[in-house]
Amino acid sequence: MTYQARPGDARPAKRVSNDAPPMICVRQVIYDYPGHRALDGVGFDLPAASITALVGPNGAGKTTLLRVMAALEEPMYGSVVIDDLDIWTAPRQAHRFMGYLPDHFGLYRELSAWQCLCHAAHAHGMDGDMAEAMALWAAKQVGLLPQLEILAGALSRGQRQRLALAQAIVHRPKVLLLDEPASGLDPEARADMSRLMKSLAAEGMTLVISSHILAELDDYCTAMLALEQGKLRAYQQLDALEERQTRLLRLRFSALPDDADDAFSGWLAARGWRVVETDRQAAALLLEGAADADAQKRLLRELVTTGHDVLEFAEHARNLQDAYLESLQDRRKNQAQCP
């Protein structure tokens, strides 16, 4: 039985956007395995047509959360509402507008790729010409048209991954939940997936994509959910990174100054730049400071006139990994300040 969170029980849910209505509403979800709490009061809202990266270390609860959102695992407490439907009051209805690709997926190995897609379309209530049209559309989206007559069991690992993804989108769901979707794909296929994710979101689909390899998600995700030990640790809109009033600079020298840790860091701080990271092997520093170009020009001029051999001076774009690591640093800093 699902115990719905009462209004007085739930902490305010976090939202990726303040102006877009939520497509997905998760409230105070608690899920236990024997002797282990996999999800501990997780709650958030996601707007329509967003692509959210669900990140965190192995064992953080990512797969469990996706299975709960897909109405495949019933939590001990909390609720999940998708497109205004409580998925646990009508799970079959919810499955009609949801797509889910698990990390370990299964295929009918003795059926051709075409038969697998037609079967998936029939399972979602389509028949006749509509089922075939949607099977063809899904195969085209994932670049599987040349392999449609090949048995699923004879496809390569990457082709089977594409087929499983095509089955998950064959009914053009409103919400798509993907668990490690790039596993087993080559670089070209990963680039194709990036384009597909953007295309599906542009058509209005809401995507939640789990991975612990952040580089796989960096190109197309619009927001980040970070889980750790079953708790929601960070929740951030990634386009907000570009709106920040500070920038990151990467500096590389012929050799790091001997006083890079103390006096030189103080010299930089006096000019408004904070050392974020030191790479002694590469003789490089990552600095954070003012976003305007004049401040960067002044810093470069002073470095050169004071005799520093600067080999590289370039703006460093914030990415998903930066956002994730910054969120962990902020959380740990807050924990250290708490009595």
N, C-alpha and C positions, 0 to 999 in steps of 0.2 A: 504494500500500500504506500502511496506517495503522500506525505504529510505536507500540505501546502503551507508556505510561509505566510504568516499573518502580517498585516501591515505594520504592526508594532514590533515585530520580530526582526524585520529585514533592515540591514544597513542600506543607505542610499546606493543604488546601483550606479556604476560609472558608465559614461557614454562616450563613444568615439566622436560624436557630433552633437552639438546642442540644438541644431536647427532641423536636421533630418529626422523623420519619425523612425523609431526602431523597427527593424524587421525581426530581430532576435532579442528576446528578453530572458535572461537567466537570473534566477533569484535564489540566493542562499543555498545552493546545491551542496548537499552532503552525501558522500558515497563511501561505504566501508567495504573492504574485503576482510576476511577473517584475520583479526589481529593488526589491521592496517587501515588507516583512514586515507583514501586516495584523493578525495575532494573534501575540502573543509570550508564551507560557507562561501562558495564561489558565486559571484553575481556580476552581471554587466549587461549593457545594451549595445546592439550593433545596428547601424542604419542600413537601409537597402542599398544594393549596388556597391558595397564596400568589399575590400579584400583584406581579411585580417590574418596576420601571421600569429599562430599559436606556438609559442616558443618556450623552451625550458629544457633542463637536463633530462636525461633518461630517468624514468620513474617519477616525473613531476606530476603526472596525472593527465597528460594531454590526451592520450587515447581514451581513457575513461570518460573524460569530459565530452569528447566527440561522440562516443557511443551513447552517452546520456542525451545529448542534443539530437541524436538520430533516433531516439525512442527505442533503442535496443537494450539499454540498461536502465532500470528504474531506481532513482536515488532514494535514500532513506528519508530525505527531507528536501524541500525546495520545489521549484517549478521551472519549467521551460515553456515559454510561449513564443511561437514562431508565426508570423503573419496573423497575429491576433488569435491564434488557435493554441490552446493548452494541449501539448502533444500527448499528454498522458490521459486526457479524456477521450481523445480520438486518434490513437496512433496510426491506424490504417489510413485515415484521411491525411494525416501529416506526411506519411510516406509518399503520397501522390505528388507533393510539391517539394520533396527533398531528394537530393542525391547524396550517396555516401560511398566513398571508396576507402576501405580499410587498408591497413599496412599489409596484412596477409590476406590477399583476396583469392577467391576461387573462380575457375572457369570450367565450362563443360568441354573437356579436352577432345572429345570425339565429335564435337560440332565445329563447323567452319566459323570463322569470325563473323561472316554474314548471318549465319543461323543464330549465333550467340546474341547478336544485336537485335535481330527480329524477335527472338524469345524474350529479351529484356523489355522491348517495346510492348509486346503482348502482355507481359506481367504487369505493366503499368496501365493496362486498360485500352491500349490501342489495337486496332485490327486492320486487316486488309491493306489498302494503299497507304493509309496513314502510318502504320507500323513500318512499312518498307521505306517510306519517305523519311521518317525520323531516323531509322537505322542508317540510311545513306548520309543524312546530315551529320550524325554523330561521327561516323567513320571519316568523313571529310574534315571535320573539326580537328581530329587527332592525327590526321595524316596516315590513315590506315587503308585507303582505297585500294592500293595494289595488293594487299594481303587478304582481301575479303573472302576468297575461295580457299584459303589455307586453313587446315584444322587448327584449333586453338592450341592443342598440345604440341604442334609443330612450329609454333611461332617462337621467335627469340624472346629473351627476358624483357627487353625493352618494348617489343611489339605486344607482348601479353599485357604489359603495363598500360600501353595505349588502348588496348581493347577493353580492359577493365574500366579505364576512365571514360571511354565512349559509352559503356553500359551505364555508368553513373549519370551521364548527362542526356541519355537518349530521349527522355521525356521532358527535356528542357526545364529542369526544376527551378523554383525560385531561390532555393538555398542549396548550396553544394558544400559538403563537408569532406575534406580530403586529408588522409593520414599518410604522411611521407609519400606524396604522389610522384616525386622525382626519383625515387629509389630505382636503380637499375637502368636509368636513361642515360644515353650518351650526351655530350655537350650540345650537339645539334638538336636533339630531341628536347633537351631542357630549354633551349632558346625557343623552340616551337611551343612548349608548354607556357612559357612566359607570355607569348603573344596570345595564346588561347585564353589564359586567365584574364588578361586585359579585355579581350573581346567579349567574354561572357559577362564580365562586370559592366561593360558598356551597354550591353543589352538589358541590364537591370538585375542580373543574378547577384546574390549575396554569397560570398565565399569565405570559408574558414579553413585555413591550410596549416597543418601541423608539420613541424620539422625541427630537428635540433641542429641542422646545418643551415645557418642563417643566410649564407650567400645564395642559397637556392631561392629564397623568398624576397631578397632585397630589391629585385628589379620591378616587381609588380604589386607588392602589398602596400596598402594605404594606412594600415593601423597595426598595432602590436599588442597582443595579450601575452604576458609572461607569467608562467606558473612555476612554482617551486614548492616541493613538499606538500602538494595539494592545495596551496593557497595562491590567490591572485596577487602577484607581487608588483606588477606594473601594467599600465594600460595607457597607451599613447598613440596619438595620431601622427603618422610619420611625416605627412606633409607639413606638420608644425615645425619639423626640424629646419625647414628652409626659412621659416619666419622668425627664427631666433635672432636676437640682436648681437650675437657673437659668432665668430667663425673659428675654424681650426686651421692652423698653418703647420705644414711640415717643413722643417729646416734640416738640411744635411750639410755637414762641414767636412773639410779634409781631415780634421780630428776634433773631437769634442774638447772644449776648454777644460783645463784641469779642475777648475772650480765650478763645473756645470751644476753640481748639486746644491751649492750654497751661494757664493758671491754672484755667479752668473745668473742663477735663477732670480736672485734679488734684483740684479740689474734689469732683467726682463720685466719683473713685476713692477718696478718703478715706472716702466713705460706702458703698463697696462696689459702685459701678457703673462699668462700663467702656464707653467710647464705641466702638461697633462701626462706625458709619457716620455721616457728616455730610453733610447735604443743605443747602447754603447757599441755594440758590434757594428752597426751601420753608421755610427757617429751622427745620429739624428735625434731631433727633438720634435715633439708634437705640442704646439702651443695653442691656447685659447685666448682670444682677445676681441677687440672691437671689430665690427663687421665692415666699417667703411674703408675704401681703398687708400685714403690718405694716411691712415694709421699704419697700414701695411707698408706703404712707400717709406714712411719715416723710419720704421723699424729696419728695413733693408738698408737704407742709407746709413743709419748709425752703425749697423753691424759691419758694413764695409769700411767705413771711415775709422772704426776702432780696431781694424786689422784682423777681423775674422774672415777666414776663407770659406765663404758660403758657396757650396756646390749645388744646392737645391733650395728653392724658396717657392713653395706652391700651396695653394689653398687645398685643404683636405675635406672632401665632402663627407658629411655625416651619413651613415648608413644604418641599416637595421642592427648590425652588431654593436655599433656605437651606442645606439639608443638602449639596447638591452644591457650592455655593460654599465652605462651611466645609471640606469634605473637600479641595478644591483648595488652600485657604489652609494647612491643616495639612500637606499634602504639600510645598508649597513652603517652608514654614517648616522642615520636617525636612531638606529638601535643602540649605537655606542653612546649617544647623547642621553638616552633614556636611563633614569636611575635604576 
